[in-house]
Amino acid sequence: MFARSAVAVSTTALALAVLTGCGSESAPAPVAAPTQDDVTQPAWRIERIKADCMKQKGFTYVPFVAPPQKQSELERKAVEGDYKAMKEFRTKYGFQIFAAHVYPDDPASGALVPEAFATNPNDRILGSLNKTQFTAYQDAENSCFDKGTQEVLHKKASSRYDLATQLSEMTDQLTSREIAGDPKLVELAAPFGDCLKAKGYPVPFLTPTALVIRGQEAFRAEEHKFGRGENGSRPDLTPDQARPYLAREIKAALDDLECGKDFYAAYTPKKRELDLQVRREFGGVF
């Protein structure tokens, strides 16, 4: 993926909280047994505490940590800031807006693909409960999750979603402080913005964080003109409907990358380290 904004990271964390928590739906990918190294990690420690707590409350719960989504070599290099990889990635996916409609089964396109996530074994348990039992189970699960996060991470979390929200907020705060005001990035932002303006793109703000999300937000606004899908999120577009928009998006994404070549070389490793810092703070739960 191209260097993701704080907004993108926040959205992803919240989506993962839903998809990888109890109650997530279809996800046929197999679950690999945790290794000895895995089970010593904070996320697994929380799960073991949670399972013991659920047992004490009279519920069955299987410790489960969703494995990370697989990345292609191209995605890995793009995330790390390799210019050639970023260019190749954007040549196919643009800013990952309309590409999600053209390639709906490809997680790299920006599409949220449930099948890319491992099956949570607790879904089967939840599926066997009636409404009253389901509510009681979720209340117990949230309480036990809070117990685990307090013991392992020293963080109160009323639910998995709550913890994901805290992660998103911390990501946004650190991004605002360490990236938006970074002197080198601020200096590189000026020629980046001037180049975009010369190519005819509107540049409302010249802050580093605003420049990073500028293109994505512009095409997200175009996507929103199609309304909302049945689930209230992204509109339902066929690949044929989305392709002309993706073609324009790809051109804009490549222009953005060319104008911001020096900027992204400095921004991407800094943003990657910041995201890893937040992930460590939250024990790799997401």
C-alpha positions in Angstrom: 0.0 0.0 0.0 1.1 3.6 -0.4 2.0 5.4 2.8 -1.2 5.3 4.7 -2.6 8.4 6.5 -3.7 8.6 10.1 -7.3 8.5 8.9 -6.7 5.3 6.9 -4.9 3.6 9.9 -7.8 4.6 12.2 -10.4 3.3 9.8 -8.5 0.0 9.4 -8.1 -0.5 13.1 -11.8 -0.1 13.7 -12.7 -2.4 10.8 -10.4 -5.0 12.1 -11.9 -4.7 15.6 -15.2 -5.8 14.0 -13.9 -8.4 11.5 -11.5 -10.2 13.9 -13.6 -10.0 17.0 -16.3 -12.4 18.1 -19.4 -12.3 15.9 -17.4 -11.7 12.6 -19.0 -13.4 9.7 -17.7 -15.5 6.8 -13.9 -16.0 6.8 -12.9 -19.4 5.4 -9.1 -18.8 5.8 -7.7 -21.5 8.1 -6.4 -20.7 11.6 -2.8 -21.8 12.2 -1.9 -23.0 15.7 0.1 -20.4 17.7 3.8 -21.0 18.0 5.6 -20.9 21.4 6.8 -17.4 20.5 3.2 -16.3 19.7 1.7 -17.3 23.0 4.1 -15.2 24.9 3.0 -12.0 23.1 0.6 -9.5 24.8 -2.3 -10.3 22.4 -2.2 -14.0 23.3 -1.8 -13.3 27.0 -4.9 -11.2 26.9 -6.8 -14.0 25.2 -5.7 -16.6 27.8 -6.9 -14.3 30.6 -10.1 -13.7 28.7 -10.7 -17.4 28.3 -10.1 -18.1 32.0 -12.4 -15.3 32.9 -15.1 -16.5 30.6 -14.9 -20.0 32.0 -15.3 -18.6 35.5 -18.5 -16.8 34.3 -19.8 -20.1 32.9 -19.0 -19.5 29.2 -16.9 -21.3 26.6 -14.3 -19.2 24.9 -11.4 -20.2 22.6 -8.3 -18.0 22.7 -8.0 -16.5 19.3 -5.6 -13.9 17.7 -6.2 -13.2 14.0 -2.9 -13.7 12.1 -1.8 -10.7 10.1 -3.0 -10.5 6.5 -0.4 -11.7 4.0 1.4 -9.1 2.0 2.9 -9.5 -1.4 6.5 -8.4 -1.9 5.2 -5.4 -3.8 3.0 -4.3 -0.9 5.8 -4.8 1.6 8.2 -2.7 -0.4 5.6 0.0 -1.0 4.8 0.3 2.7 8.5 0.6 3.4 8.7 3.5 1.0 10.5 2.0 -2.0 9.7 4.4 -4.8 9.6 1.9 -7.6 7.2 -0.3 -5.6 5.0 2.6 -4.7 4.9 3.6 -8.4 4.0 0.1 -9.5 1.4 -0.2 -6.8 -0.3 3.1 -7.7 -0.2 2.2 -11.4 -2.7 -0.5 -10.5 -4.5 0.7 -7.4 -4.3 4.5 -7.5 -5.2 5.8 -4.0 -7.1 2.6 -3.2 -10.6 4.2 -3.7 -12.1 3.1 -7.0 -9.7 0.1 -7.1 -11.7 -1.5 -4.3 -14.7 -1.7 -6.8 -12.6 -2.9 -9.7 -10.8 -5.5 -7.6 -13.3 -6.3 -4.9 -11.6 -9.6 -4.0 -8.2 -8.1 -3.6 -7.3 -6.7 -0.2 -4.5 -4.7 -1.7 -7.1 -2.6 -3.6 -8.5 -1.1 -0.4 -11.5 -3.5 -0.4 -12.3 -5.0 3.0 -12.4 -8.7 2.1 -13.8 -10.9 4.9 -12.4 -14.0 3.3 -8.9 -12.6 3.9 -9.3 -13.0 7.6 -9.0 -16.2 9.5 -12.1 -17.8 11.0 -12.7 -16.9 14.6 -13.6 -20.3 16.3 -15.9 -18.4 18.7 -18.3 -17.5 15.9 -19.7 -21.0 16.0 -20.4 -20.6 19.7 -22.1 -17.3 19.2 -24.2 -18.7 16.3 -25.7 -21.4 18.6 -27.0 -18.8 21.2 -30.5 -17.3 21.4 -30.9 -13.5 21.8 -30.8 -13.6 25.6 -27.8 -15.9 25.7 -26.0 -13.8 23.0 -26.4 -10.6 25.0 -25.2 -12.3 28.2 -22.2 -13.8 26.3 -21.2 -10.4 24.8 -21.5 -8.7 28.2 -19.2 -11.3 29.8 -16.8 -11.2 26.8 -16.5 -7.4 27.1 -15.9 -7.6 30.8 -13.2 -10.3 30.4 -11.6 -8.4 27.6 -11.3 -5.4 29.9 -9.8 -7.6 32.6 -7.2 -8.9 30.1 -6.2 -5.5 28.7 -5.9 -4.0 32.2 -3.6 -6.8 33.4 -1.5 -7.0 30.2 -1.6 -3.5 28.7 -2.6 -1.5 31.8 -5.5 0.0 29.7 -9.2 0.0 30.4 -11.3 -1.1 27.4 -15.0 -1.6 27.6 -14.8 -3.7 24.4 -12.5 -4.6 21.5 -14.0 -1.7 19.6 -13.2 0.6 22.4 -9.6 -0.5 22.4 -9.4 0.0 18.6 -10.8 3.5 19.1 -8.1 4.3 21.6 -5.4 3.0 19.2 -6.9 5.2 16.4 -6.9 8.2 18.7 -3.3 7.7 19.7 -2.3 7.2 16.1 -3.9 10.5 15.1 -2.4 12.4 18.1 1.1 11.2 17.4 0.8 11.8 13.6 -0.4 15.3 14.3 2.5 16.0 16.7 5.4 14.1 15.1 4.6 14.4 11.4 2.5 17.5 10.9 5.0 19.6 12.7 8.2 17.9 11.6 10.5 20.6 10.2 12.0 18.5 7.4 8.5 17.4 6.2 7.2 20.9 6.4 10.1 22.1 4.2 9.5 19.3 1.7 5.7 19.9 1.7 6.0 23.4 0.0 7.6 22.2 -3.4 5.3 19.1 -3.2 2.2 21.3 -3.1 3.6 23.8 -5.7 4.1 20.9 -8.1 0.6 19.6 -7.6 -0.8 23.1 -8.2 1.2 23.4 -11.4 -0.4 20.2 -12.6 -3.9 21.6 -11.9 -4.7 19.8 -8.7 -6.4 21.8 -5.8 -4.2 21.9 -2.7 -6.3 23.3 0.2 -3.6 22.9 2.8 0.2 22.5 2.7 0.7 20.6 6.0 2.4 17.2 5.6 -0.6 15.3 6.9 -3.0 17.2 4.6 -0.9 16.5 1.6 -0.7 12.8 2.2 -4.5 12.4 2.3 -5.3 15.1 -0.3 -5.6 12.7 -3.2 -7.4 10.0 -1.4 -10.0 12.4 0.0 -10.6 13.9 -3.4 -11.5 10.6 -4.9 -13.4 9.5 -1.8 -15.6 12.6 -2.3 -16.2 11.4 -5.9 -17.1 7.9 -4.6 -19.5 9.4 -2.2 -21.5 11.0 -5.1 -22.7 7.5 -5.8 -24.4 7.4 -2.4 -24.1 4.6 0.1 -24.2 0.8 -0.1 -26.8 -1.4 1.7 -24.6 -1.6 4.8 -24.3 2.2 4.9 -20.7 2.3 3.9 -19.2 2.3 0.4 -21.5 2.5 -2.6 -22.1 -0.6 -4.7 -20.3 -0.1 -8.0 -19.6 -2.7 -10.6 -16.0 -3.0 -11.9 -17.2 -1.6 -15.3 -18.7 1.5 -13.6 -15.6 2.1 -11.5 -12.9 1.6 -14.2 -13.1 5.1 -15.8 -12.8 6.7 -12.3 -9.9 4.4 -11.4 -8.1 5.4 -14.6 -8.3 9.1 -13.6 -7.4 8.2 -10.0 -4.3 6.3 -11.2 -3.1 9.3 -13.2 -3.7 11.5 -10.2 -1.9 9.1 -7.8 1.1 8.9 -10.1 1.3 12.7 -10.4 1.0 12.9 -6.6 3.9 10.4 -6.2 6.1 12.2 -8.7 5.5 15.6 -7.2 6.1 14.2 -3.7 9.0 11.9 -4.5 11.4 13.6 -2.0 8.6 14.2 0.5 7.5 10.5 0.6 11.1 9.3 0.9 11.2 11.2 4.2 7.6 10.7 5.3 7.1 7.0 4.7 9.8 5.5 7.1 8.8 8.0 9.8 5.1 7.2 9.5 5.9 3.4 9.4 7.9 3.7 12.7 5.1 5.7 14.3 2.5 3.0 13.4 4.8 0.3 14.7 5.2 2.3 17.9 1.5 2.4 18.4 1.1 -1.3 17.6 3.6 -2.1 20.3 1.8 0.1 22.7 -1.4 -1.9 22.1 0.3 -5.3 22.3 -0.2 -6.2 18.6 -3.9 -6.8 19.3 -4.7 -5.2 15.9 
